[in-house]
Amino acid sequence: MSTTEQAPVVTTTATEPPAPIKAKQRLGDRVFSGTALGAGIIILVVLAAVATFLIIQSIPAFEADTSGNHILRGESFWSYVWPLVFGTLWASFMALVMAAPIAIGIALFISHYAPRRLASVLGYLIDLLAAVPSVVFGLWGGLVLAPLLQPVYAWLNANASWIPFFGGQVSPTGRTILTAAVVLAVMIIPIMTAICREVFLQTPKLHEEAALALGSTRWEMVRMAVLPFARGGMVSAAMLALGRALGETMAVTMVLSPSAVVSFLVLTSTNPTPIPANIALAFPEAHDTGVNTLIATGLILFVVTFAVNALARWIVARRAEFSGAN
């Protein structure tokens, strides 16, 4: 009689992976996390509150009849605000054109050329310059810089009037849109220099040493290794400085007198006025819808500043691989 033996059947049951053990947060971690989250929420709430206030207070300026309003001088809102927008962008653009090369040059000198002791002193002085109040820059621009630049303006008008910007009748006081732009340039140089300096210092040392090992000069190393890496950071610094120039009030107010014109001439007494300076000069005399009109111009400035920052973030995002942000 034959018997067949059957192999035992081994059944395996799939075991579930153990549940992850949640790390117990300490009280300090919870407090820090909540504080950071609260700070971020507060920023958003404040921004939304400012935007809501500007929109609500600006509505009467768009709806009211401006025929008898002394702020608008019988003009429509857009014909009133367009010269102010032009003056804001024109003065800020000239300031950025003058400040950007100087700030980048100072930052490169501090980060890659100056001895360590001299670099630390220069960095401290640049940071100290950023702490000077804007009213001091305004007094300096109106009382000291304008008379010093007036002979220069006369020379430019006499010898370079073929350039469209230097035409017209030269201002006898030197208080022109170009003087205001110079003051703004001096004001935005410290912040742009500080940001560019920190970005330049973040350049990987291996990139710099590799360029030097291949026989590059110091300038070639900077051009091929440092500047491409820091391009996004330089754009961010320029846009942040432009935002400071767009919102500056006291310095421009103390240099320029208000005039609602659209002109590219930079040496004449008739100059376009930026929005912040116009608000500071016209607000004491404004009433009724005139106040709403000035708030509406502030809303336009808010939108312009927001657009500038959005453009900067888009540019930096496109150059993220060179910005050091990753």
C-alpha positions, 0 to 999 in steps of 0.5 A: 500500500503506497502512501503519498506524502504531501508537502506542507503548505506554507502560507505567508501573510503580508505584514503592514509596515509599521506606522510612522512614529510621530516625533513629539514636539517640544514646547519651544518648537511649537511656540516657534512654529506658531510664531512664524506662522502668525508673523506670515499671516499678519503680513498678509492681513496687513497687505490685504487691509492696506489694499482694501483701504486704498480701494474703498477710499479711491472709489469716490475719486473715480465716480465724483464730478471733478469740475469744481475740485481744486485738486484736479483743476477741472481735469479727469482723474486719468489726465491728472494722474498720468503726469504723476505716474510718468514723473514717478517712473522717470525719476526712479528709472534715472536713479536706478541707471545711475546707482546700479553700476556704482553699487555693483562696482562697490560690492565687487570691490568689497567682496573680491578686491579690497583687503579684509580690513578695508572691506569690513570698514567699507561695508560698515560705512555702506550700512551706516549710509543706509540709516541716514533719514530721507529728510537729511538727503532732501536737505542736502539735495536742495541746499547743497547739491542743487547749487553745485550741479547748476553750473554743470547743467549750464555746461551740458545745455551749452555743449550737449543740447543736441541730446534731447534730454539736455535741451530747454531753458536751464533752471537757475536754481539747479532744482530739477528732476535730474537733481532729484534722481541723483539724490534718489540714486545716493539713497538706494546705493547702500541697499543695492550694494549690501545685497550685491555684496552678500550675493557675490560672497556666496559664489562657490569658491571652487568656481573661482579657483577653477577659473583662476587655475585655468589662467584667468585674470581676476576680472575674467574670473569675476566675469565668468564665475561671479557675475553669472552666478549672481545675476538673479541676486543683482536683479533682485537688488535692483528691483528692491532699490527701485521700489525704494525709489518709487516710494520715496517722498521727503527727499524729492519733495524738498528738491522739486516743486510740483508741476503736472507735465510730461517732459523728458527734459531733465535740466529745466525748472518745469519738471514732472512730479512723482506721486509721493511728492505730490501727495505730500505737497497737496494733502494739506490743502485737499478736502472732500473728493480731493482727499480721495483723489490723492488716495487714488494716486496712492493706489496707483503707486501701490499697483506700480510697486506691486507690478515691479516686485512681481516682475523682479520675482519672475526674472529671478525665477527664470535665473534661479539656477544662477542666483544661488537661491537653490 
